[in-house]
């Protein structure tokens, strides 16, 4: 049965791959984007996840178009990489506001209708660095680690209402950002990954699609790595 799906930050990279996979699976999918137009073939809605009114307006637009959100994939995020001693308050706070505060706002809004329906799938897109760590990413890694605590706390609150909350933790993925890596840096990363390659965005999308499915109803509060073994044991 097709569900009403909202994917935040679904205009490129992992979010776009997730949106396309869920569309192909027969769901009604809308993606959020901060500027421009949505990708071809996908419905889009403008949303600034750091603003509660903007999040509420986006959800209302989705509800009018395709019904209350039954599946939320919280993917929107930013990076402001900098070594700790050089990291400014703005670089830290911007990442926290988007990557953690933005997810909180979207999860809170989605849970309202999910509780009424007694059904919901919430998938938070984390990162291997949330538990593994990465130099220059104290802000980003902190927010991704925090998603685990958020998912598990919300799971305990709403699990009896047929709602699951899980985290998918990708490693290095073939995106525009990793394509810009210097060759020597890319080789350093590849050497640390047992699979010795970066993930295809579709591989992350497949993991998200499973956790968003009806078949995953007894999985909640889990962290599913899609990292080629990079973070195993963390």
C-alpha positions in Angstrom: 0.0 0.0 0.0 1.4 3.4 -1.0 2.1 5.7 1.9 2.4 9.5 2.3 6.1 10.2 2.5 8.1 13.4 3.2 11.9 13.4 2.6 13.7 16.5 4.0 16.7 17.7 2.0 15.5 15.5 -0.9 16.8 17.6 -3.8 20.2 15.9 -4.2 22.6 13.2 -3.0 21.2 10.7 -0.5 17.9 12.4 -0.1 17.2 12.4 -3.8 18.1 8.7 -4.1 15.8 7.9 -1.2 12.9 10.0 -2.7 13.3 8.2 -6.0 13.5 4.8 -4.4 10.3 5.4 -2.4 8.5 6.8 -5.4 9.5 3.7 -7.4 8.0 1.6 -4.6 4.6 3.2 -5.2 4.5 5.8 -2.4 3.4 9.4 -2.7 6.6 11.4 -2.0 7.3 15.0 -1.4 10.8 16.4 -0.8 11.7 19.6 1.0 14.2 22.1 -0.5 15.4 25.5 0.6 15.8 27.1 -2.8 15.1 26.6 -6.5 12.8 24.0 -7.8 12.4 20.3 -6.8 14.1 17.6 -8.9 12.3 16.5 -12.1 9.5 14.2 -11.5 9.2 14.9 -7.7 6.8 17.0 -5.8 8.5 19.6 -3.6 7.8 22.0 -0.9 10.0 24.9 0.4 11.1 24.4 4.0 13.6 25.9 6.4 13.9 23.2 9.1 15.4 25.6 11.6 12.1 27.5 11.6 9.1 25.9 13.3 6.5 27.9 11.3 8.2 26.9 8.0 8.2 23.2 9.1 4.5 23.4 10.0 3.6 25.1 6.7 5.5 22.4 4.8 3.7 19.6 6.6 0.3 21.3 6.0 1.1 21.5 2.2 2.0 17.8 2.1 -1.2 16.9 4.1 -3.3 18.8 1.6 -1.6 17.2 -1.4 -1.2 13.6 -0.3 -2.6 13.2 3.2 -0.9 13.1 6.6 2.7 12.1 6.6 3.0 8.4 7.3 6.7 8.1 6.5 9.3 10.8 7.5 12.9 10.6 6.3 14.8 13.3 8.0 17.8 13.8 5.8 18.4 17.6 5.6 21.7 18.6 7.0 24.7 20.9 6.6 28.4 20.8 7.3 30.7 23.6 8.5 34.0 21.7 9.0 36.7 23.3 11.0 39.3 22.2 13.6 38.0 22.6 17.1 40.3 25.4 18.1 39.3 27.4 15.0 35.6 26.6 15.0 33.5 29.7 15.6 30.3 29.8 17.6 28.4 30.4 14.3 29.9 27.3 12.6 28.9 25.2 15.6 25.5 26.6 16.2 24.4 26.6 12.5 25.1 22.8 12.2 23.4 22.0 15.5 20.3 24.2 14.5 19.9 22.4 11.2 21.1 18.8 11.8 19.6 18.3 15.3 17.1 21.1 15.8 15.7 20.7 12.3 15.2 16.9 12.8 13.6 17.5 16.2 11.1 19.9 14.7 10.2 17.6 11.8 9.9 14.5 14.0 7.7 16.4 16.5 5.4 17.6 13.7 5.2 14.2 12.0 4.5 12.3 15.3 1.2 14.3 15.8 -0.6 12.7 12.9 1.2 9.4 13.2 -0.1 9.0 16.8 -3.7 9.6 15.7 -3.3 7.1 12.9 -1.4 4.6 15.1 1.1 4.1 12.3 4.4 5.7 11.4 7.9 5.2 10.1 10.5 7.7 11.0 14.0 7.3 9.6 16.8 9.7 10.6 19.8 9.9 8.3 22.8 9.9 10.6 26.5 9.2 9.8 29.3 6.8 10.6 31.1 9.8 12.1 28.4 10.1 14.8 30.0 7.2 16.7 33.4 7.0 14.9 34.4 10.6 15.0 36.2 12.7 12.4 38.8 15.5 12.7 37.3 18.9 11.9 33.7 17.7 12.4 33.1 18.1 16.2 29.9 20.0 15.3 28.7 17.6 12.6 29.6 14.4 14.5 27.9 15.7 17.7 24.6 16.2 15.9 24.8 12.8 14.2 25.5 11.1 17.5 22.6 13.0 19.1 20.2 11.5 16.5 20.7 8.1 18.1 19.5 9.4 21.5 16.6 11.3 19.8 15.5 8.2 17.9 15.7 5.9 21.0 13.9 8.4 23.3 11.1 8.9 20.8 10.9 5.2 20.2 10.1 4.7 23.8 7.5 7.4 23.8 5.5 6.3 20.7 6.4 2.6 20.1 3.1 1.4 21.4 1.3 3.5 18.8 2.7 1.5 15.8 5.4 4.1 15.1 9.1 3.1 14.6 12.1 5.5 14.8 15.4 4.3 13.4 18.7 5.8 12.3 20.6 4.9 9.1 24.3 5.7 9.4 26.0 6.0 6.0 29.7 6.1 5.6 31.4 7.7 2.6 28.9 8.0 -0.3 29.6 8.8 -4.0 28.1 12.4 -4.0 29.2 15.8 -5.4 30.9 16.4 -2.1 33.1 13.3 -2.1 33.8 13.7 -5.8 35.6 16.9 -5.0 38.0 15.2 -2.6 41.7 15.4 -3.5 43.0 12.0 -4.9 45.3 11.4 -2.0 42.6 12.1 0.6 40.2 9.8 -1.3 42.8 7.0 -1.1 43.3 7.5 2.6 39.6 7.1 3.1 39.4 4.0 0.9 42.2 2.4 2.7 40.2 2.6 6.0 37.1 1.0 4.5 37.0 -2.8 4.5 34.8 -2.8 1.3 37.5 -0.5 -0.3 34.9 1.7 -2.1 32.4 4.4 -1.4 28.7 3.6 -1.3 26.3 4.3 -4.1 23.5 6.6 -2.9 21.1 3.8 -4.0 22.6 1.5 -1.4 21.8 3.9 1.4 18.3 4.4 -0.1 17.7 0.7 0.0 18.4 0.6 3.7 16.1 3.6 4.3 13.4 2.0 2.1 13.4 -1.2 4.2 13.1 0.7 7.5 10.3 2.7 6.0 8.4 -0.3 5.0 5.5 -2.2 6.6 7.8 -5.2 7.0 10.1 -3.3 9.4 7.4 -2.8 12.0 9.3 -4.6 14.8 12.5 -2.7 14.3 12.8 0.5 16.3 15.5 2.4 18.1 18.1 0.7 15.8 21.2 2.1 14.1 21.7 0.6 10.7 25.3 1.2 9.3 25.7 1.5 5.5 29.4 2.2 5.6 31.3 -0.7 4.0 32.5 -1.8 7.5 34.3 1.5 8.3 32.7 2.0 11.7 32.2 -1.6 12.8 32.3 -2.0 16.6 31.3 1.6 17.2 
